[in-house]
C-alpha cells in the first residue's frame, strides 16, 4: 500500500517529467539539426565570405554531382528534342551578356541551338562575343542583326523564324539559365509528351549575380491567377508549331509581350499546361528591368492591361482590367450577368444574439447587391437576446429574411443542406453567424467568379477582429487535412508574390463564407451530414467538386471579419481527420496550388529539406571558371592532336 501510494504521489509525476523531457530533447535536437542545415544553405546562397567555406564547398560539390547525374539521366530518355533558345539582344552590358551566353554553354542537355537577334545595338563588342561563341559551338548558333531598332516583339519573332527546334525556350539578354534548365525540361517533356507549354520556377538575382531573393516556387497551372499576373514567365518552353500557329509575339505589347504570348498560347491548345517545379531561370534585377521595379517600364503595365483585357474579350468574358501598383498585379473585374440572379445567404445559428445582430446588420445595411435573401437556420435557440434579434430583423426585412427552425444537435452540414433545399436563389452563400461584412460589394465580387461554368466554390478574405488574416483560401496538409493559408499574417502582407491581394485558385474554401451555384451544390449532394457534420465538411465538399472538374477561387475583393465557430465552439475532430485521410489521402498529399518545395505551414515558406539546384553568387562564377577551364583543356588536346 505504501509503495503504491509512493508511486502515485512521487513516481508517476517523475516518470511523466522524464518522458516529457526526453520528448523535448528530441524536438530540440531535430530543430537544431534542421537549423544547422538551413543556416548553411542560407549562407551559401546569400554570402560569399570565407567563413562559409565549409558550407559552400559542400553545396557546390552537391551541385556538381547533381549536374553530372542529370546529364546521364537525360541521355537515357527516349525523346531527345532539339530546343531552340530565342535570345533577343539590345545594348546589354557585355560582362552580363557573357554570363548569359555561358549559361547556355553550361547546359547539361546538349541538343540545343541558340537563335540570337541583335536589335540594332550598334555595339561591335556584342557582335564579336556572338561570333566567338559561335566559333566554339559550330552549327549550334544562328545570328542576325536588325538594320533598324524594331523592339523586342519583332526581334524575338525573327529569332523564331530562324529556329529549327521542336521547342522554343525564351531567354532575355541579361538573364541566366541554370545548367540543368533544358535537361529538366526535357525530362518533363518525356513525362508529358503531348503537352505544348511548360514553365518552371525562377529566382530574381541582383545585377552582380548574387541572390537576395528567395526562389519563387510557383503553383501548378492556375488560369485565373495568370490573368492577374504573369507568374509563369520564366522559364517558359513552347512547342514551336504552336507559337508559329498563333503568329508569335504581337507588336504593340512590348513590356508585356511574354504575358500576351502565354495567354494566346493556352487558348490555342487543349493540352495540359505543365509546371516543372525546379528553379531553372535567374531573372536579373538591373535598373531597367521590371524585376527591379515596375516603375522602370511604365509602358509594361499599360501593355499588360491591354493584353489581359483582350484575353478576356477573346474568351467571351468581358472585364474591366486595372493595374494595381501596390501588388504589381491586375485587377480583373468580370462583367456581372445582365439580369442579376437571386443569391440566397444561408446562416446556421444557435444563440449568440450579439454576434447574430452584427452579422445581419452588416448584411442589410452594407450590401450593395440588390437581389438577395437571407435564410436563417435556427438550431433550437433559447437565448432571449438571440430570439429578439431574429424577431427584430424579420419584422424590418420581411421580404428578404426567412427563418427555418431546426431541432436536434448542432450539425453544420445538415443545417446548410436544409437551407439549400428551401433556398430560392440561383446562387448560395454559406455564411457563419459570427461574420461581419466589410466590403459593401462582397456579393458582386464573389458572383463575378462563381458565374463561370468551370468554377465551383468561391471564397473571400476573412479577417480576425484584430485585422490579421484568418482565411485566404485553404491549403491541403496531408495528415493535418487542411488549414487556412497565411493565417495570422497582416492583411497587407506581401507574402508569396502578393498572393493574398490577388484572385487565385485554391484547393478548398472555408464554409464560413462560400458562394456556389445552387445547381453545383446539389450536383455533389451538398455537405456530408453523417461523417463530417461539422469539421472538415467544407474541405470534403470542395474535393468532391474538384473530382468533377470544378475549380475553386479566392478573391481578396470581398472582405469580412470572422470571429470563428461561435455557435458550435471548438471540438476534437480525430475521427473526422481519419475519415478524410482514408478518403482523400492522395489529394491531401498533393495540393496543386502549394509547390512541393514549400512547407505546409500556412505561410508558403521554403522547405529547407529540399535543396535548390540553383547556382548564384560565387557558385555560378566557380562553375563558369570550371567550364572555361574545361574548354581550354579540350582546345589544347585538339591542337596537340593536330
C-alpha positions, 0 to 999 in steps of 0.5 A: 500500500505504501509503495503504491501510494509512493508511486502515485504521489512521487513516481508517476509525476517523475516518470511523466517529467522524464518522458516529457523531457526526453520528448523535448530533447528530441524536438530540440535536437531535430530543430537544431539539426534542421537549423544547422542545415538551413543556416548553411544553405542560407549562407551559401546562397546569400554570402560569399565570405570565407567563413562559409567555406565549409558550407559552400564547398559542400553545396557546390560539390552537391551541385556538381554531382547533381549536374553530372547525374542529370546529364546521364539521366537525360541521355537515357530518355527516349525523346531527345528534342532539339530546343531552340533558345530565342535570345533577343539582344539590345545594348546589354552590358557585355560582362552580363551578356557573357554570363548569359551566353555561358549559361547556355554553354553550361547546359547539361542537355546538349541538343540545343541551338541558340537563335540570337537577334541583335536589335540594332545595338550598334555595339561591335563588342556584342557582335564579336562575343556572338561570333566567338561563341559561335566559333566554339559551338559550330552549327549550334548558333544562328545570328542576325542583326536588325538594320533598324531598332524594331523592339523586342516583339519583332526581334524575338519573332525573327529569332523564331523564324530562324529556329529549327527546334521542336521547342522554343525556350525564351531567354532575355539578354541579361538573364541566366539559365541554370545548367540543368534548365533544358535537361529538366525540361526535357525530362518533363517533356518525356513525362508529358509528351503531348503537352505544348507549354511548360514553365518552371520556377525562377529566382530574381538575382541582383545585377552582380549575380548574387541572390537576395531573393528567395526562389519563387516556387510557383503553383501548378497551372492556375488560369485565373491567377495568370490573368492577374499576373504573369507568374509563369514567365520564366522559364517558359518552353513552347512547342514551336508549331504552336507559337508559329500557329498563333503568329508569335509575339504581337507588336504593340505589347512590348513590356508585356509581350511574354504575358500576351504570348502565354495567354494566346498560347493556352487558348490555342491548345487543349493540352495540359499546361505543365509546371516543372517545379525546379528553379531553372531561370535567374531573372536579373534585377538591373535598373531597367528591368521590371524585376527591379521595379515596375516603375522602370517600364511604365509602358509594361503595365499599360501593355499588360492591361491591354493584353489581359483585357483582350484575353478576356474579350477573346474568351467571351468574358468581358472585364474591366482590367486595372493595374494595381501598383501596390501588388504589381498585379491586375485587377480583373473585374468580370462583367456581372450577368445582365439580369442579376440572379437571386443569391440566397445567404444561408446562416446556421445559428444557435444563440449568440444574439450579439454576434447574430445582430452584427452579422445581419446588420452588416448584411442589410445595411452594407450590401450593395447587391440588390437581389438577395435573401437571407435564410436563417437556420435556427438550431433550437435557440433559447437565448432571449437576446438571440430570439429578439434579434431574429424577431427584430430583423424579420419584422424590418426585412420581411421580404428578404429574411426567412427563418427555418427552425431546426431541432436536434444537435448542432450539425453544420452540414445538415443545417446548410443542406436544409437551407439549400433545399428551401433556398430560392436563389440561383446562387448560395452563400454559406455564411457563419453567424459570427461574420461581419461584412466589410466590403459593401460589394462582397456579393458582386465580387464573389458572383463575378467568379462563381458565374463561370461554368468551370468554377465551383466554390468561391471564397473571400478574405476573412479577417480576425477582429484584430485585422490579421488574416484568418482565411485566404483560401485553404491549403491541403496538409496531408495528415493535418487535412487542411488549414487556412493559408497565411493565417495570422499574417497582416492583411497587407502582407506581401507574402508569396508574390502578393498572393493574398491581394490577388484572385487565385485558385485554391484547393478548398474554401472555408464554409464560413463564407462560400458562394456556389451555384445552387445547381453545383451544390446539389450536383455533389449532394451538398455537405456530408451530414453523417461523417463530417457534420461539422469539421472538415465538411467544407474541405470534403465538399470542395474535393468532391467538386474538384473530382468533377472538374470544378475549380475553386477561387479566392478573391481578396475583393470581398472582405469580412471579419470572422470571429470563428465557430461561435455557435458550435465552439471548438471540438476534437475532430480525430475521427473526422481527420481519419475519415478524410485521410482514408478518403482523400489521402492522395489529394491531401498529399498533393495540393496543386496550388502549394509547390512541393518545395514549400512547407505546409505551414500556412505561410508558403515558406521554403522547405529547407529539406529540399535543396535548390539546384540553383547556382548564384553568387560565387557558385555560378562564377566557380562553375563558369571558371570550371567550364572555361577551364574545361574548354581550354583543356579540350582546345589544347588536346585538339591542337596537340592532336593536330 
